[in-house]
Amino acid sequence: MTCDELVIATERLHLRRWQDDDVEPLARILLHPDVAPWIGAVGATVDDVASALTTPDNNASRRVMVKCGLELRGTTSWKGSTHVWYARDATGS
């Protein structure tokens, strides 16, 4: 058996080698508004999926995010400070 064939499965977990088709589903999970604030990433991009955080008073960064097509999704706490969260997915929303 090779690493490509190895699968570990339980009732709640299915582990297998990474596949190219995994990129989009993983990006959607990591950039979901309920998940993104907890993963500790300040910014993430995968293909046409993007997410970024900044402090509410950082107007220069907020302007860049808007110019990049990101939209304000809300506020969150990250490393003890309030941040605004901007995102764009493959459909542009």
C-alpha positions in Angstrom: 0.0 0.0 0.0 1.3 3.5 -0.9 0.6 6.8 0.9 -1.8 7.7 -1.9 -3.9 4.7 -1.1 -3.8 5.0 2.7 -7.1 6.1 4.3 -7.9 6.3 8.0 -11.6 6.4 8.7 -13.8 6.4 11.8 -17.5 7.3 12.3 -16.6 11.0 12.6 -13.3 11.3 10.7 -12.0 10.5 7.3 -8.2 11.1 6.6 -6.7 10.7 3.2 -4.0 12.4 1.2 -4.6 15.9 0.0 -6.3 16.2 -3.5 -6.4 19.3 -5.7 -10.2 19.2 -5.5 -9.8 20.0 -1.7 -8.7 23.6 -2.2 -12.1 25.2 -2.7 -14.0 23.4 0.1 -11.1 24.1 2.5 -11.0 27.8 1.6 -14.8 28.1 2.1 -14.4 26.5 5.6 -11.5 28.6 6.6 -13.1 31.9 5.4 -16.5 31.2 6.8 -17.5 34.0 9.2 -17.9 31.5 12.1 -14.5 29.9 11.5 -12.2 32.7 10.3 -12.0 34.6 13.5 -10.8 31.4 15.4 -8.0 30.3 13.1 -5.8 33.2 13.8 -5.0 34.1 10.2 -4.8 37.8 9.4 -5.3 37.2 5.7 -5.8 34.2 3.5 -6.2 33.7 -0.2 -6.9 30.6 -2.3 -7.6 31.2 -6.0 -10.4 33.8 -6.0 -11.2 33.5 -2.3 -9.8 36.1 0.0 -10.2 37.3 3.6 -8.5 39.9 5.7 -8.6 41.5 9.1 -7.5 45.0 10.2 -8.2 47.3 13.1 -11.3 49.6 12.6 -9.2 52.7 12.6 -6.7 51.5 9.9 -8.4 53.4 7.1 -5.6 52.8 4.6 -5.8 49.0 4.9 -9.6 49.2 4.7 -9.4 51.2 1.5 -7.0 48.6 0.0 -9.3 45.8 1.0 -12.3 47.5 -0.8 -10.1 48.2 -3.9 -9.3 44.5 -3.9 -13.0 43.7 -4.1 -13.4 42.6 -0.5 -16.6 43.5 1.4 -17.0 44.3 5.1 -18.4 41.1 6.8 -18.4 42.3 10.4 -16.2 42.7 13.5 -14.4 40.2 15.6 -11.9 40.0 18.3 -8.4 38.8 17.4 -5.4 38.7 19.8 -7.4 40.8 22.3 -8.3 43.6 19.9 -11.4 44.5 17.9 -10.9 43.9 14.2 -13.0 44.4 11.1 -13.3 41.4 8.7 -13.4 41.8 5.0 -13.9 38.9 2.5 -14.7 37.9 -1.1 -15.4 34.5 -2.4 -15.2 33.0 -5.9 -18.6 34.6 -6.8 -17.4 38.0 -5.7 -19.6 38.2 -2.6 
